[in-house]
Amino acid sequence: MTYFKLFTNCIVSKGIARSLICDLQRQSSTLIPNDLVAIITELDSATSVEDLFRQYGAENRETISEYLAYLTENEYGFYCESLEEFNRFPPMSTAFSGSGKITNAVIEVSEDMERNLGTILEQLNGLRCTSLVLMFYRPMDIDGLQSVLERFDGTEISSVEIVTAYHEAVGADFLKNLNARLTPLTSILFYNAPFDRTDPWDRNIYFDVRFSRSNIHSFKHCGIVSAAYFDTNFPKVLEAMNHNSCLHKKIGIDIHGNIKNCPAMETSFGNIRETKLAEALEHPGFKQYWGLTKDDIAVCRDCEYRYICTDCRAYTGRTHIDTGGLDTSKPLKCGYDPYTNEWAEWSVHPLRQEAIRYYGLEELVRNNE
Amino acid sequence: MILIFSEVNDLSTLAVAGYLDDYGVPYTVVLKTDTLRYTDADKGTLYIGENKICLKDIHAVWFRRGKFFIRSNAFKDRELDLYLYENNVIIEDYVNYKLEQVKSIGSAAGLHVNKLIVLEKAKACGLTVPDYCLEHDFQQQDATYIVKGVNGNTHFNSDQLRIILPVVKLNDSHSSGLSFFQRYTEKKYELRIFYLHGRFWSMAIFSQNDPQTTTDFRKYNKERPNRNIPYTLPTAIEAKLTCLMESLSLNTGSIDMIVTPSLEHVFLEVNPVGQFGMVSLPCNYNLEKEIADFLKS
């Protein structure tokens, strides 16, 4: 008897109308029909290839052969010569693990906060946060940025993304100066730029530089779900299968100093002026969304992309609340319909207008039109 | 207190340390650049730079990289330097011996193994090993042998003999120094196995699909990397490997094996300080946490 095993680091994410093979090793995903999922499921439950052909009958013989050829040619699976060999390949654990109380933080840095950034970074370092996004809703000169980056000396924070306004002085010399000393800066986005462009890091500039014509003056720009943001990243997929793909181990500080799970969310767990980040983190409500996966969220639970997509709990369709009071509605800014497999512009959907008004996103929506 | 001998920026050490931080368990990482001393005071005291640790407070030791050592002062006086060195060796051996008395991963002694002894013991434990021989002048017109440095080195280059990373299939007559020849074993997949105190975590590497990595998977193919997935060893093989590790007095190590097209398990080698990250990560075994849990308990 011959058996067929899907490589156990390829995970089938079954959607209601079609599915996805998430290849965690090669970090890419491919759409597959649900007919193929049924066959994979059958084979994975130790049905021999011979029995499978028998079950599906002569009329499906060719289709199944094509499917098996597809899986082997793309190295999604392999043949085993016996049940004994088949059983030597256990499923890969899909548990997510990693140390640290917080892994990532987002800070909207007001001018007031900029002066006290040192104490905030010290606290984040104590929580062993390793990556950080700093939002400056204003232009920053080179001295200002350098002095911000100097505050990271002696911390374990290894990745810093900066968002700031474009201004005349931003050019090759500006970036070279920013690169003059080794800092954890991994990317910088200049919004309000005269053009859209991305320059990936290279041997001269050690961080990605992005220019965007869009105007960012609040966190309302965030939470967009788009195929461009899909990412079959091994640990990120595991995290999405077990936790909320945006909010898990995240801490946010909004422009007023309020400590939140994400700066765009409503609930505050204290202000940075009087509350320590570690204290806010201990608040019973702080982690309420950390365990909410896409499998718990309306519509998303039927979507084939749910494990490679980023969730948003700050802006939702406001249609579903679970028994524990958690908002389990689909993210507002997602235009994908897993039932028809079609993408549409989220902001014009008639059923979303109420939520758009609720969050005060009318202006943002108008500007994007 | 947990003592960890390691190197600066070793990712596995940092990952394990992260879990120890989560647990709030005290630990000290000793780097090769640290200046170490030992005194008899207070039932034995280690100095790591200015940091002082009593031997009796150490409940677990991880010999990740290196062991207790005393850097000798060079007085440029041959006799004096030799005298001090001999003294230091005795103190080093004693401290390492004491450190091995507590729960430990790795050992001060077991940083190196002798390939020939390992293969002999593997056979004695019932493991299948490829045919091998030591030859001065290997004139046999046999393409089924591969040559390796007997010391396990994979780089060697001279006028007489050239070993290209990591192995060459021997396809013409070959005149060399004393070399280690091993019969090439056909494989269905390779196994990388991490062993820790009687437990096994195995990974199968499907390198045979790719001609670029057929002889040794370390010749990576970046475009389409070999498939690496979790694997369960037959219990009979686990028992034989445990026998081998025990007979080598190794409590941890990285084991290389081959599964042949006829599904036979063939033992290749064991590395006492092997990387486990390359098994842990692809298989999502989270060995870093296993190690932290072991050290903590």
Interface residues (C-beta under 8 A of the other chain):
Chain A: F7 T8 N9 Q25 R26 E75 F78 E81 S82 E84 E85 N87 R88 F89 P90 P91 M92 S93 T94 A95 S97 G98 S99 G100 K101 R128 F234 L238
Chain B: A15 G18 Y19 D21 D22 A204 F206 N209 R224 P225 R227 N228 I229 P230 Y231 T232 L233 P234 L263 L281 P282 C283 N284 Y285 N286 K289
